[in-house]
Amino acid sequence: MKFGIDRLLADQNLRQSLDGKRVALVAHPASVTQDLTHSLDALIAAGVNVTSAFGPQHGLKGDKQDNMVETADETDPLYGIPVFSLYGEVRRPTGQMMSSADVFLFDLQDLGCRIYTFVTTLLYMLEEAAKHGKSVWVLDRPNPAGRPVEGTLLLPGQESFVGAAPMPMRHGLTLGEMGHWFIRHFGLDVDYRVIEMDGWQPDGPGYGWPDDRIWINPSPNAANVNMARAYAGTVMLEGTNLSEGRGTTRPLEVLFGAPDVDAKAVWREMERLAPDWLEGCALRECWFEPTFHKHAGKLCNGQMIHAEGRFYDHRAFRPWRLQALALKAIRGLYPDYDIWRDFPYEYELDRLAIDVINGGPALREWVDDAAAQPTDLDRIASSDETAWRDAIASVILYR
């Protein structure tokens, strides 16, 4: 199969549309061709007039580890073009940045999760392109989590850099499809084009990520497809005092980890509360000692998620519910546990991080309400998931 970048490079007729145009590339380390050449190098080698490049969160090089660790603008040492940071002094491209090109090629590998900030970066790029009369092309790449949709819709007024619009946590779209939805939802007048993939089968082998393509971290903690599948749940740990595994070799693949929580007891409580929410994966008790971040240098007990191999059921696995259930079980076993992390999260200073992550307080309130049952959260989420599927039906490009 071919990703968008591969089709653009292979099709001279597509590239002819760029003749005489100044071209910018939005990219990161996973922006590579089928033979692992970085898209910036491949485009310039193909004769495309690339006049600037942009890096999203974690940078064009992907070297910045954590949230709110910014990247500075620089000049590319090989090509002499400006490399603008969209996660530094600004997160929305400025007029000066937009003046550097006529066509903006957006070639980012996404994880299929609302909170992954490349989604918001795409919206900001589309909005600024509309203002400045620029063109945006998405060189489409797979959604490695596939088509499943899960989670509650972000509430009006809860928008942030990790919540661009009223979408659920697990949105089920490629970035090319998401661009179409943004344009329709926000009524944007922008010259937009998707260079579609050739041969991507979201429900075929790999269930989103094709078996014949190498996985490259789109961000430092996105190490493999297992993480991409689990991320729509495990990212909620960023809003808690439980470890998400940062400071280990398998971040965001653990359901939780802490030095003062009994992982076996939590698993038993989850089984008691909603055994069907554990389906589609295997959980394995694990121990780890983070070298940095939460609980650094302390032995943590946790549960490892294995949404892979023979343990993975693509249709049964629901990571958002799985993570919610773990938090509910911990609250039930440890009523006074200080679960919710109170700190600035993605430049939001006045709301709890867990509410920013979930696009509203519903999940936190459900966890903290001793009388609330799994069916209560499921009712809210199921309604929102149905509404979202209906909303995106007309933008689906790959069947």
Beta strands, then each sheet from edge to edge (+ up, - down):
strand 1: 23-26
strand 2: 50-55
strand 3: 74-75
strand 4: 82-85
strand 5: 103-106
strand 6: 135-139
strand 7: 191-195
strand 8: 254-258
strand 9: 282-288
strand 10: 300-306
sheet 1: 3+ 4- 2- 1- 5- 6- 7-
sheet 2: 8+ 10- 9+
end
